[in-house]
Amino acid sequence: MKRRRGSAAIGWEGLLRTIDVGKRLRIVPLWEKGRTNAARINLVIDPGPSFGAGDHPTTVMALELLEEAMALLQSEMNAPSMLDAGTGTGVLAIAAKALGSGLTVGLDIDGAAICVARRNAQLNGNLFLPCESGGSIHFFVGDASAVRGEFDVVAANLAAPVLVRSAKLLTKLTARYLVLSGIAEEMEAAVFAGFGSLEMNLMRKTRQDQWCAGLVERRGAKINFE
């Protein structure tokens, strides 16, 4: 989830901290880049003027579920493709690339977010392994309606009403796994019921503070929503 800064800029850096996420990841704000851990994949994130560094509960849960999805996919294939819908700082797309994704695309309707995401990809370029799809992440201004084809894993850390409205589109773009986050507890039932009606199985659900996230898997034959 994006975090907007208020009118007072003083103390912004103090709101963000280095944290370990999941089994392999560590999120390191740019000003704490000396706090890397050689045993983990260190993602150095500069939040820019308006976006979080990846320590918000919704982002933490999304990263944990993304790591799980990537591990499942990599047991079956090399360099799975990944789409980050609503990329913000780009942390989910960057994490996927560092975990070994191939074609990786990040989208956001906010042009400022895309600038921040591209900057963060440059900061972490040393983590990206060469692959036939190229080593970079493709960041674009726009929403998921501009995307064609399917991705092995799609991540959508978006407000719950947006997830509900976008359920058919996100399902259509998902070849295998979909990470859903940004869900306030009171919207949990509506979000997962909506995706469940679209041939998506809920594999795992997690909660932190008053937020919820889930990993769902596409089931059955390809669905045509045209």
C-alpha positions in Angstrom: 0.0 0.0 0.0 1.2 3.5 -0.7 1.7 5.8 2.2 1.2 9.5 1.5 3.3 11.9 3.4 1.5 14.7 5.3 2.5 18.3 5.1 5.3 17.9 7.6 8.3 16.2 6.1 10.3 16.1 9.3 10.8 12.7 10.8 9.7 10.7 7.6 12.9 8.6 7.7 12.3 7.7 11.3 8.9 6.1 10.3 10.7 3.4 8.2 12.9 0.6 9.4 15.0 -2.3 8.1 13.0 -5.5 8.5 13.3 -9.2 7.6 10.4 -10.6 5.6 9.7 -14.2 4.9 12.5 -16.7 4.7 14.9 -14.9 2.4 14.1 -11.2 2.1 15.3 -8.1 4.0 13.8 -4.6 3.2 16.4 -1.9 3.8 15.5 1.8 3.5 18.1 3.7 1.5 19.4 5.6 4.5 20.0 2.3 6.4 21.8 0.6 3.5 24.6 -0.3 5.9 22.3 -2.7 7.7 22.3 -5.4 5.0 22.5 -9.1 6.0 24.6 -11.4 3.8 22.3 -14.3 4.6 19.3 -12.6 3.0 18.3 -10.9 -0.3 18.7 -7.2 0.6 16.2 -5.0 -1.2 17.3 -1.4 -0.8 14.3 0.9 -1.2 14.1 4.7 -1.5 10.5 5.6 -0.9 10.8 8.9 -2.6 8.5 11.8 -1.5 5.2 9.9 -1.2 5.6 6.1 -0.9 6.4 3.6 1.8 9.6 1.6 1.8 8.0 -1.8 2.1 7.4 -2.1 5.9 3.6 -1.5 5.8 1.7 -4.7 6.9 0.0 -5.0 3.5 3.4 -5.0 1.7 5.0 -7.3 4.2 2.3 -9.9 3.7 2.4 -9.5 0.0 6.1 -10.1 0.0 5.7 -13.2 2.1 3.1 -14.7 -0.2 5.0 -13.7 -3.3 8.1 -15.5 -2.0 5.9 -18.6 -1.4 4.4 -18.4 -4.9 7.8 -17.9 -6.5 9.2 -21.0 -4.7 6.2 -23.1 -5.9 6.6 -21.9 -9.5 10.4 -22.5 -9.5 9.8 -26.1 -8.6 8.1 -26.4 -12.0 9.8 -23.9 -14.3 12.6 -21.5 -14.8 12.1 -17.7 -14.6 8.4 -17.4 -14.1 6.8 -14.2 -15.4 5.4 -11.7 -12.9 3.0 -8.7 -13.0 2.9 -6.1 -10.2 -0.4 -4.2 -10.5 -0.2 -1.0 -8.5 3.6 -1.2 -8.1 4.2 2.0 -5.9 7.9 1.9 -5.0 8.3 -1.2 -7.1 9.2 -3.4 -4.1 7.1 -6.4 -5.1 8.4 -6.4 -8.7 12.0 -5.9 -7.5 11.6 -8.8 -5.0 10.2 -11.1 -7.7 13.2 -10.3 -10.0 15.6 -10.8 -7.1 13.9 -14.2 -6.4 14.4 -15.2 -10.1 11.5 -14.1 -12.1 11.8 -13.7 -15.9 9.6 -11.2 -17.6 8.6 -8.7 -14.9 6.2 -5.8 -15.3 5.2 -3.1 -12.9 2.2 -0.9 -13.4 0.9 2.2 -11.5 -1.6 4.9 -12.5 0.7 7.4 -10.7 3.6 8.6 -12.9 5.5 9.7 -9.8 5.4 6.2 -8.4 6.8 4.8 -11.7 9.7 7.2 -11.4 10.4 6.0 -7.9 10.1 2.4 -8.9 12.6 2.7 -11.7 15.0 4.4 -9.4 14.7 1.5 -6.9 15.2 -1.0 -9.7 18.5 0.7 -10.5 19.5 0.6 -6.8 18.9 -3.2 -6.8 20.1 -4.1 -10.3 23.0 -6.2 -8.9 20.4 -8.7 -7.6 18.8 -9.4 -11.0 20.0 -12.6 -12.7 20.4 -12.6 -16.5 17.7 -14.5 -18.3 16.3 -14.8 -21.8 13.5 -12.3 -20.9 16.1 -9.6 -20.0 17.5 -8.5 -16.7 15.4 -5.4 -16.2 11.9 -4.7 -14.9 9.5 -3.0 -17.3 7.6 -0.2 -15.5 4.7 1.5 -17.1 2.2 4.2 -16.2 -1.3 2.7 -16.5 -3.6 0.0 -15.0 -4.0 -3.7 -15.6 -6.5 -3.1 -18.4 -3.6 -2.1 -20.6 -1.9 -5.6 -20.2 -2.4 -8.5 -22.6 -1.6 -12.1 -22.0 -1.0 -14.0 -18.8 1.6 -14.0 -16.1 2.7 -16.9 -13.9 2.2 -14.8 -10.8 0.3 -11.5 -10.4 0.6 -9.3 -7.3 -2.1 -6.8 -6.5 -1.5 -4.8 -3.3 -4.5 -2.5 -3.7 -7.4 -1.2 -1.7 -10.1 -3.8 -1.3 -12.8 -2.0 -3.4 -10.3 -1.8 -6.3 -9.6 -5.6 -6.0 -13.4 -6.3 -6.1 -13.9 -4.1 -9.2 -10.8 -5.6 -10.9 -11.4 -9.3 -10.0 -12.3 -10.5 -13.5 -9.4 -8.7 -15.1 -6.8 -9.8 -12.5 -8.0 -13.4 -12.8 -7.8 -13.2 -16.6 -4.1 -12.0 -16.3 -3.2 -14.8 -13.9 -1.8 -18.0 -15.3 -1.2 -19.7 -11.9 -0.9 -17.6 -8.7 -2.4 -14.3 -7.6 -1.2 -12.4 -4.5 -3.9 -10.2 -3.0 -3.2 -7.7 -0.3 -4.3 -4.3 0.9 -7.5 -5.8 2.3 -9.1 -4.2 5.3 -10.5 -6.9 7.6 -14.1 -5.7 7.1 -13.7 -6.3 3.3 -12.1 -9.7 3.6 -15.2 -11.8 2.9 -16.3 -9.8 -0.1 -12.8 -9.9 -1.8 -12.2 -13.6 -1.4 -15.8 -14.5 -2.3 -15.5 -12.5 -5.5 -12.3 -14.3 -6.6 -13.7 -17.7 -5.5 -16.6 -17.2 -7.9 -14.0 -16.8 -10.7 -12.4 -20.2 -10.5 -9.7 -19.1 -8.0 -8.8 -21.3 -5.0 -7.7 -19.7 -1.8 -4.5 -21.4 -0.8 -3.4 -19.3 2.2 -4.7 -16.3 4.1 -2.7 -14.2 6.5 -3.4 -11.3 8.8 -1.4 -8.5 10.4 -2.8 -5.7 12.5 -6.2 -4.9 10.8 -5.2 -6.1 7.4 -5.5 -9.3 5.4 -3.8 -10.9 2.4 -4.2 -14.1 0.5 -2.6 -16.3 -2.1 -5.0 -17.7 -4.6 -4.4 -20.2 -7.4 -6.1 -20.3 -10.8 -8.0 -23.6 -11.3 -9.7 -25.3 -14.2 -9.7 -24.4 -17.9 -8.8 -20.9 -19.2 -11.8 -18.6 -18.7 -12.9 -16.2 -21.4 -14.3 -12.9 -20.0 -14.7 -11.2 -23.4 
